Amino acid sequence: MCLFVSVVYMCICSCWRLLVRSCLQMRTGSQTFLSGIASMTVPVYIAEASPPHLRGQLVTVNTLFITGGQFTASLIDGAFSYLQRDGWRYMLGLSVLPAVLQFMGFLFLPESPRWLIQRGLTQKARRVLSQIRGNQNIDEEYDSIKNSIEEEEKDSGGDGPVIWRMLTYPPTRRALLVGCGLQMFQQLSGINTVMYYSATILQMSGVRDDRLAIWLAGLTTLTNFLFTLLGVWLVERVGRRKLTLGSIIGTCLSLSLLAVGFLISAQHTPPVTFHPLDPAMANSTCSKYQLCEPCMLDPGCGFCYSENSSALLTSSCVPVNKASTEHAAWGRCSNSTLMRDHTYWAYNYCPTSYSWLVLLGLMFYLAAFAPGMGPMPWTINSEIYPLWARSTGNACAAGVNWTFNILVSLTFLHLAQYFTYYGAFFLYSSLALLGFVFIYGCLPETKARRLEEIEALFENQLCSCGASDSDEGRQVEYIRVKGSNYHLSDNDASDVD
């Protein structure tokens, strides 16, 4: 039902975007709230409906299709950038087509077998489980799910809200901390800064053509899609823990490369060689800057310059037009007529020959992030909670993800202004390194384990969870003893009936 409602609302929002007259009005049609519900519900549904040996791949496929949608959207953005008017309206309005297609698909989507059993609809649960498993024998899986739910209902029969019971029950409290921590470090490593501002970042690095920046941003989304596809292939072969650790350390290094690219560009920033004065702008701070870098970091100033094939000529720092950042307030860059051949206006970048280094850093960043830190927080959160806490745990983790998404996205341009561009990316790199320490110490391996078995991984202290995958590669059996998971070694397995 959550998915159905969110898709209906997305259809309405897409239609609204076709009718609005300004970007400000478009905020009324925002679908962020129900997008958050869908982002929380979809991985849970996939995990509950998947067989254990394919669960990681199928949840990761969800992220794969998201990145594929981002790549398709970037191609559409590039195509509509050539329209002189209302390109943004048609670009956003086209989102109604996938929303309607998704709506039609959800009409045929069954409920999760675990949810049906929990609600007492056992016959319907058997039909759904048989339908999604095909010709496989479902009796053992059905009995396992049913027994697990019965045991969990006995164990979690306490009073109070689910979130309170999760916080007071040590295994679910530890699982919640790990799940929320993964989502937090996913955002603090700067992924949505890169995805939202990829075209802006490329412009900041010196790419002065808007359309070229949009198409290059499309290249970064293609990289994101292809390496997410690699993650689908690796998740059941390498395991969640190793894949996430390798991903976040690669993310840390590539963010450092991005920062170095901006640092080199700043060290080779062109000087201001011409100081034109306008009587109305006598007190402007722009005329005091001697280099392009501080001029560009001031939101009230821009860099106006001419160039020939080998050098910059008559470069100046002048106030920006308050009505539009595409022109200067006065002088030779104040309108297109005055801007003759080889005269350019740079509002948020400095001309540099090191743009390729920033593009390379973006590509390496997405190549490292996409296989692991992109899908794994969602995959792992869909697995680590017992059934009675699964929806609440995923809701909390998704809430943390969207909260830090907003925080990082809203602060990026301010960080770039006050700490410089390279300072902002060095900060993200440091946060990614901190995330590596957290994941190494706290994240256990959940590969190929049944959802009903994973709770036992969080019975130890939090910082020892990461060491609990030492039994990987040997045969492990689990039985229920008084509502708990009891772990048996190979030598003890013969004693179990």
C-alpha positions as CSV (number, residue, x, y, z in Angstrom):
1,M,0.0,0.0,0.0
2,C,2.9,2.4,0.8
3,L,4.4,1.8,-2.6
4,F,1.0,2.2,-4.3
5,V,0.3,5.6,-2.6
6,S,3.8,6.9,-3.3
7,V,3.5,6.1,-7.0
8,V,0.1,7.8,-7.3
9,Y,1.5,10.9,-5.7
10,M,4.5,10.9,-8.0
11,C,2.1,10.8,-11.0
12,I,0.3,13.8,-9.6
13,C,3.6,15.7,-9.0
14,S,4.8,15.0,-12.5
15,C,1.6,16.4,-14.0
16,W,1.9,19.5,-11.8
17,R,5.4,20.2,-13.1
18,L,4.0,20.5,-16.6
19,L,1.5,23.2,-15.5
20,V,3.6,25.4,-13.2
21,R,5.0,28.7,-14.5
22,S,8.1,29.0,-12.4
23,C,10.6,26.8,-10.5
24,L,9.3,28.4,-7.3
25,Q,5.8,27.1,-7.9
26,M,7.3,23.7,-8.7
27,R,8.3,23.2,-5.0
28,T,4.6,22.8,-4.2
29,G,4.7,19.6,-6.3
30,S,7.6,18.2,-4.4
31,Q,7.5,14.4,-4.1
32,T,10.4,14.2,-1.6
33,F,8.3,13.0,1.3
34,L,6.7,10.0,-0.5
35,S,10.0,9.3,-2.3
36,G,11.4,8.7,1.1
37,I,8.7,6.2,1.9
38,A,9.3,4.4,-1.3
39,S,13.1,4.3,-0.7
40,M,12.4,2.7,2.7
41,T,9.7,0.2,1.6
42,V,11.2,-1.2,-1.7
43,P,14.4,-2.7,-0.3
44,V,12.4,-4.3,2.6
45,Y,9.8,-5.8,0.2
46,I,12.6,-7.2,-2.1
47,A,14.5,-8.7,0.8
48,E,11.4,-10.4,2.2
49,A,10.4,-11.8,-1.1
50,S,13.9,-13.0,-2.2
51,P,15.6,-16.4,-1.6
52,P,18.6,-16.0,0.7
53,H,21.2,-16.8,-2.0
54,L,19.9,-14.0,-4.3
55,R,18.7,-11.5,-1.8
56,G,21.8,-9.2,-2.0
57,Q,21.7,-9.2,-5.8
58,L,18.0,-8.5,-6.0
59,V,18.1,-5.6,-3.5
60,T,21.2,-4.2,-5.3
61,V,19.3,-4.4,-8.6
62,N,16.9,-1.8,-7.1
63,T,19.8,0.6,-6.8
64,L,21.0,-0.4,-10.3
65,F,17.7,0.7,-11.8
66,I,17.8,4.0,-9.9
67,T,21.2,4.8,-11.3
68,G,20.0,3.7,-14.8
69,G,17.1,6.2,-14.4
70,Q,19.6,8.9,-13.4
71,F,21.6,8.2,-16.6
72,T,18.5,8.3,-18.8
73,A,17.4,11.6,-17.1
74,S,20.8,13.1,-17.7
75,L,20.5,12.3,-21.5
76,I,17.1,14.0,-21.5
77,D,18.5,17.0,-19.6
78,G,21.2,17.3,-22.3
79,A,18.7,17.1,-25.1
80,F,16.3,19.7,-23.6
81,S,19.2,22.1,-22.8
82,Y,19.1,23.2,-26.5
83,L,15.6,24.6,-26.1
84,Q,15.5,28.3,-25.6
85,R,12.4,28.4,-23.5
86,D,10.6,26.0,-21.1
87,G,13.2,23.2,-21.5
88,W,13.1,22.5,-17.7
89,R,9.3,22.2,-17.8
90,Y,9.3,19.5,-20.4
91,M,12.3,17.8,-18.9
92,L,10.6,17.4,-15.5
93,G,7.1,16.8,-16.9
94,L,8.4,13.7,-18.8
95,S,8.7,12.0,-15.4
96,V,5.0,11.2,-15.6
97,L,5.7,8.4,-18.1
98,P,7.8,6.1,-15.8
99,A,5.5,7.0,-12.9
100,V,2.4,5.8,-14.9
101,L,4.3,2.6,-16.0
102,Q,5.3,1.9,-12.4
103,F,1.7,2.5,-11.3
104,M,0.5,-0.2,-13.8
105,G,3.1,-2.6,-12.6
106,F,2.1,-2.2,-8.9
107,L,-1.5,-3.3,-9.8
108,F,-0.1,-6.8,-10.2
109,L,2.3,-6.8,-7.3
110,P,1.5,-9.2,-4.4
111,E,2.1,-8.5,-0.7
112,S,5.2,-9.9,1.0
113,P,4.7,-13.5,2.2
114,R,6.2,-12.6,5.6
115,W,3.7,-9.7,6.0
116,L,0.8,-11.9,5.1
117,I,1.8,-14.6,7.6
118,Q,2.2,-11.9,10.3
119,R,-1.4,-10.8,9.5
120,G,-2.7,-14.3,9.7
121,L,-3.4,-14.7,6.0
122,T,-1.5,-18.1,5.8
123,Q,-3.2,-19.5,2.7
124,K,-2.7,-16.4,0.7
125,A,0.9,-16.3,1.9
126,R,1.5,-19.9,0.6
127,R,0.0,-18.9,-2.7
128,V,2.2,-15.9,-3.0
129,L,5.3,-17.8,-1.9
130,S,4.6,-20.6,-4.4
131,Q,4.0,-18.0,-7.1
132,I,7.4,-16.2,-6.6
133,R,9.4,-19.4,-6.1
134,G,8.1,-21.2,-9.2
135,N,8.4,-24.9,-9.1
136,Q,10.5,-25.1,-5.8
137,N,9.2,-26.8,-2.7
138,I,8.1,-24.0,-0.4
139,D,7.2,-26.1,2.7
140,E,10.5,-25.7,4.5
141,E,10.7,-22.0,3.8
142,Y,7.1,-21.4,4.8
143,D,7.5,-23.3,8.1
144,S,10.7,-21.4,8.8
145,I,9.1,-18.1,8.3
146,K,6.0,-19.1,10.3
147,N,8.0,-20.4,13.2
148,S,10.2,-17.4,13.2
149,I,7.2,-15.0,13.3
150,E,5.6,-17.0,16.2
151,E,8.8,-16.9,18.2
152,E,9.4,-13.2,17.5
153,E,5.8,-12.4,18.6
154,K,6.5,-14.2,21.9
155,D,9.9,-12.6,22.4
156,S,8.7,-9.0,21.5
157,G,5.4,-9.0,23.3
158,G,6.3,-6.1,25.5
159,D,4.5,-2.9,25.8
160,G,5.3,0.4,24.2
161,P,6.1,1.6,20.7
162,V,8.2,-0.5,18.4
163,I,11.0,2.0,18.4
164,W,11.2,1.9,22.2
165,R,11.3,-1.9,22.2
166,M,14.1,-1.8,19.6
167,L,16.2,0.6,21.7
168,T,15.7,-1.4,24.9
169,Y,16.5,-4.8,23.2
170,P,20.3,-4.9,22.7
171,P,20.5,-6.9,19.4
172,T,18.0,-4.6,17.6
173,R,19.6,-1.5,19.2
174,R,23.0,-2.5,17.8
175,A,21.5,-3.3,14.4
176,L,19.7,0.1,14.3
177,L,23.0,1.9,15.1
178,V,24.8,0.0,12.3
179,G,22.0,0.6,9.8
180,C,21.7,4.3,10.6
181,G,25.5,4.7,10.6
182,L,25.8,3.2,7.2
183,Q,23.1,5.5,5.8
184,M,24.8,8.5,7.5
185,F,28.3,7.8,6.1
186,Q,26.8,7.1,2.7
187,Q,25.6,10.7,2.6
188,L,28.6,12.3,4.4
189,S,30.9,10.8,1.8
190,G,29.3,13.4,-0.6
191,I,27.4,11.2,-3.1
192,N,24.4,13.5,-3.6
193,T,26.7,16.5,-3.7
194,V,28.4,14.8,-6.7
195,M,25.1,13.7,-8.3
196,Y,23.1,17.0,-7.7
197,Y,26.0,19.3,-8.5
198,S,28.1,17.3,-11.0
199,A,27.5,19.9,-13.8
200,T,28.2,22.7,-11.3
201,I,31.4,21.0,-10.1
202,L,32.6,20.6,-13.6
203,Q,31.9,24.3,-14.3
204,M,33.8,25.1,-11.1
205,S,36.8,23.2,-12.4
206,G,36.9,25.4,-15.5
207,V,34.4,23.9,-18.0
208,R,32.8,27.2,-19.2
209,D,30.2,25.8,-21.7
210,D,26.9,25.0,-19.9
211,R,25.8,22.3,-22.4
212,L,29.2,20.6,-22.3
213,A,29.0,20.5,-18.5
214,I,25.6,18.9,-18.7
215,W,26.8,16.2,-21.1
216,L,29.9,15.6,-19.0
217,A,27.6,15.2,-16.0
218,G,25.8,12.5,-18.1
219,L,29.1,10.7,-18.4
220,T,29.4,10.6,-14.6
221,T,25.9,9.1,-14.3
222,L,26.8,6.5,-16.9
223,T,29.9,5.6,-14.7
224,N,27.6,5.3,-11.7
225,F,25.3,3.0,-13.6
226,L,28.0,0.7,-15.0
227,F,29.8,0.2,-11.6
228,T,26.5,-0.4,-9.8
229,L,26.1,-3.2,-12.3
230,L,29.5,-4.5,-11.1
231,G,28.1,-4.4,-7.6
232,V,25.2,-6.6,-8.5
233,W,27.7,-9.2,-9.7
234,L,30.0,-8.9,-6.7
235,V,27.6,-8.7,-3.8
236,E,27.0,-12.5,-3.5
237,R,30.6,-13.4,-4.5
238,V,32.6,-11.0,-2.3
239,G,30.0,-10.4,0.5
240,R,28.5,-7.2,1.9
241,R,31.2,-6.4,4.4
242,K,34.2,-6.7,2.1
243,L,32.4,-4.9,-0.8
244,T,31.4,-2.0,1.5
245,L,34.9,-1.7,3.0
246,G,36.6,-1.7,-0.4
247,S,34.1,0.8,-1.7
248,I,34.5,3.4,1.1
249,I,38.3,3.3,1.1
250,G,38.2,3.9,-2.7
251,T,35.7,6.7,-2.1
252,C,38.0,8.3,0.4
253,L,41.0,8.2,-2.1
254,S,39.0,9.5,-5.0
255,L,37.6,12.4,-2.9
256,S,41.2,13.3,-2.1
257,L,42.0,13.2,-5.9
258,L,39.0,15.6,-6.5
259,A,40.4,17.9,-3.8
260,V,43.9,17.8,-5.3
261,G,42.4,18.7,-8.7
262,F,40.8,21.8,-7.2
263,L,43.9,22.6,-5.2
264,I,46.1,22.6,-8.3
265,S,43.6,24.7,-10.2
266,A,43.6,27.2,-7.3
267,Q,47.4,27.3,-7.2
268,H,47.5,28.1,-10.9
269,T,44.6,30.6,-10.8
270,P,45.0,33.5,-13.3
271,P,45.7,37.0,-12.0
272,V,43.5,40.1,-12.4
273,T,45.4,42.3,-14.8
274,F,42.8,45.0,-15.5
275,H,40.9,47.1,-12.9
276,P,38.1,49.0,-14.6
277,L,36.2,51.5,-12.4
278,D,32.6,52.6,-12.6
279,P,31.6,55.6,-10.6
280,A,28.5,53.8,-9.4
281,M,30.6,50.9,-8.1
282,A,33.4,52.8,-6.5
283,N,33.0,51.0,-3.2
284,S,32.7,47.5,-4.7
285,T,35.0,44.9,-3.1
286,C,35.4,43.1,-6.4
287,S,38.0,45.6,-7.6
288,K,40.2,44.8,-4.7
289,Y,40.9,41.1,-5.7
290,Q,44.2,40.4,-7.4
291,L,43.5,36.8,-8.3
292,C,40.6,34.9,-10.0
293,E,40.2,32.4,-7.1
294,P,39.1,34.8,-4.3
295,C,37.1,36.8,-6.9
296,M,35.2,33.6,-7.9
297,L,34.6,32.6,-4.3
298,D,32.8,35.9,-3.7
299,P,29.1,35.4,-4.7
300,G,28.9,39.1,-5.6
301,C,31.7,39.0,-8.1
302,G,32.7,37.4,-11.4
303,F,35.7,37.1,-13.6
304,C,35.6,38.8,-17.0
305,Y,38.5,38.0,-19.4
306,S,39.6,37.8,-23.0
307,E,41.9,35.1,-24.4
308,N,43.8,34.2,-27.4
309,S,45.1,30.8,-28.4
310,S,47.8,30.7,-25.6
311,A,47.1,33.3,-22.9
312,L,44.5,35.3,-21.0
313,L,44.3,39.0,-21.7
314,T,42.8,42.0,-19.8
315,S,41.2,39.9,-17.0
316,S,39.1,41.8,-14.4
317,C,37.0,41.1,-11.4
318,V,33.7,42.9,-11.6
319,P,30.3,42.8,-9.8
320,V,27.7,40.3,-11.0
321,N,24.3,41.5,-12.4
322,K,21.8,41.1,-9.5
323,A,19.1,40.1,-12.0
324,S,21.1,37.3,-13.7
325,T,24.4,35.7,-12.9
326,E,25.0,35.2,-16.6
327,H,26.3,38.7,-17.0
328,A,28.3,41.3,-15.2
329,A,26.6,44.4,-13.7
330,W,28.5,46.7,-16.1
331,G,31.4,46.7,-18.5
332,R,32.3,44.6,-21.4
333,C,30.8,41.4,-19.9
334,S,27.4,43.1,-19.0
335,N,25.6,41.8,-22.1
336,S,26.1,39.5,-25.1
337,T,26.4,42.4,-27.5
338,L,29.5,43.9,-25.8
339,M,31.1,40.4,-25.3
340,R,33.0,40.2,-28.5
341,D,34.8,37.1,-29.8
342,H,37.1,35.5,-27.2
343,T,35.6,37.5,-24.4
344,Y,34.1,35.4,-21.6
345,W,32.2,35.8,-18.3
346,A,33.0,33.3,-15.6
347,Y,30.7,33.5,-12.6
348,N,31.6,30.5,-10.5
349,Y,34.8,29.2,-12.0
350,C,38.3,30.2,-13.1
351,P,39.7,29.3,-16.5
352,T,42.2,26.5,-16.0
353,S,43.9,23.7,-17.9
354,Y,43.3,21.2,-15.1
355,S,39.6,20.5,-15.6
356,W,40.5,17.0,-16.8
357,L,41.8,16.2,-13.3
358,V,38.5,17.0,-11.7
359,L,36.6,15.0,-14.3
360,L,38.9,12.1,-13.6
361,G,38.3,12.4,-9.9
362,L,34.6,12.3,-10.4
363,M,34.8,9.2,-12.5
364,F,37.0,7.4,-10.0
365,Y,34.7,8.5,-7.2
366,L,31.6,7.0,-8.8
367,A,33.6,3.9,-9.8
368,A,34.5,3.3,-6.2
369,F,31.2,4.4,-4.6
370,A,28.7,2.7,-6.9
371,P,29.4,-1.0,-6.3
372,G,29.4,-0.8,-2.5
373,M,28.5,2.4,-0.6
374,G,25.7,3.1,-3.1
375,P,23.5,-0.1,-2.7
376,M,25.0,-1.8,0.4
377,P,23.4,0.5,3.1
378,W,20.0,-0.3,1.6
379,T,20.7,-4.0,1.1
380,I,22.1,-4.4,4.7
381,N,19.3,-2.4,6.3
382,S,16.7,-4.7,4.6
383,E,18.4,-7.7,6.2
384,I,19.5,-6.9,9.7
385,Y,16.2,-6.4,11.6
386,P,13.8,-9.1,12.9
387,L,10.4,-9.0,11.3
388,W,8.7,-7.1,14.1
389,A,11.2,-4.3,13.9
390,R,12.0,-4.4,10.1
391,S,9.7,-1.6,8.9
392,T,10.5,0.7,11.8
393,G,14.3,0.0,11.5
394,N,14.2,0.7,7.8
395,A,12.1,3.8,8.3
396,C,14.6,5.2,10.9
397,A,17.6,4.4,8.6
398,A,15.9,6.0,5.6
399,G,15.1,9.0,7.7
400,V,18.8,9.4,8.6
401,N,19.7,9.0,4.9
402,W,17.3,11.8,3.8
403,T,18.2,14.0,6.7
404,F,21.9,13.9,5.9
405,N,21.1,14.1,2.2
406,I,19.5,17.5,2.8
407,L,22.2,18.6,5.2
408,V,25.1,17.8,2.8
409,S,23.2,19.2,-0.3
410,L,22.3,22.5,1.4
411,T,25.7,23.1,2.8
412,F,28.0,22.2,-0.1
413,L,28.0,25.6,-1.8
414,H,28.5,27.3,1.5
415,L,31.4,25.0,2.4
416,A,32.9,25.7,-1.0
417,Q,32.6,29.4,-0.4
418,Y,34.1,29.5,3.1
419,F,36.5,26.5,2.9
420,T,37.3,26.7,-0.8
421,Y,36.4,23.8,-3.2
422,Y,39.4,21.7,-2.3
423,G,38.7,22.2,1.4
424,A,35.1,20.9,1.0
425,F,36.3,17.7,-0.7
426,F,39.1,17.1,1.8
427,L,36.4,17.3,4.5
428,Y,34.2,14.7,2.7
429,S,37.3,12.5,2.3
430,S,38.0,12.7,6.0
431,L,34.4,11.8,6.8
432,A,34.7,8.8,4.4
433,L,37.8,7.7,6.3
434,L,35.9,7.9,9.6
435,G,33.1,5.8,7.9
436,F,35.7,3.1,7.0
437,V,36.7,2.8,10.7
438,F,33.0,2.5,11.7
439,I,32.3,-0.2,9.1
440,Y,35.4,-2.2,9.8
441,G,34.6,-2.4,13.5
442,C,30.8,-2.8,13.5
443,L,29.5,-4.4,10.3
444,P,29.1,-8.2,10.3
445,E,28.8,-10.3,7.1
446,T,25.2,-11.3,6.3
447,K,25.9,-13.0,2.9
448,A,23.7,-16.2,2.3
449,R,22.2,-16.1,5.8
450,R,18.4,-16.4,6.3
451,L,16.7,-13.3,7.6
452,E,15.7,-15.3,10.6
453,E,19.3,-16.1,11.4
454,I,20.8,-12.6,11.2
455,E,19.6,-11.4,14.6
456,A,22.3,-13.6,16.3
457,L,25.0,-11.6,14.6
458,F,24.2,-8.6,16.9
459,E,24.1,-10.5,20.2
460,N,27.7,-9.4,21.0
461,Q,29.0,-5.9,21.8
462,L,28.7,-3.4,19.0
463,C,32.3,-3.0,18.1
464,S,32.8,-6.8,17.9
465,C,30.1,-7.2,15.3
466,G,32.6,-6.8,12.5
467,A,34.6,-9.8,13.7
468,S,31.6,-12.1,13.7
469,D,32.1,-13.3,10.1
470,S,35.1,-15.5,11.1
471,D,33.0,-18.6,10.4
472,E,32.4,-17.7,6.8
473,G,33.1,-20.6,4.5
474,R,32.1,-23.4,6.8
475,Q,28.8,-25.2,7.3
476,V,26.7,-23.5,9.9
477,E,23.3,-24.6,11.3
478,Y,20.9,-22.6,13.4
479,I,18.1,-23.9,15.6
480,R,15.6,-22.1,17.8
481,V,16.1,-22.5,21.5
482,K,13.7,-20.7,23.7
483,G,13.2,-17.9,21.1
484,S,16.9,-17.4,20.5
485,N,19.2,-18.3,17.6
486,Y,21.6,-21.1,18.8
487,H,24.8,-21.3,16.7
488,L,26.2,-24.8,16.1
489,S,29.6,-25.8,14.8
490,D,30.2,-28.7,12.4
491,N,31.2,-31.0,15.3
492,D,27.9,-30.3,17.2
493,A,25.6,-30.6,14.1
494,S,25.3,-34.4,14.5
495,D,23.5,-33.9,17.8
496,V,20.7,-32.1,16.3
497,D,17.6,-34.0,15.1
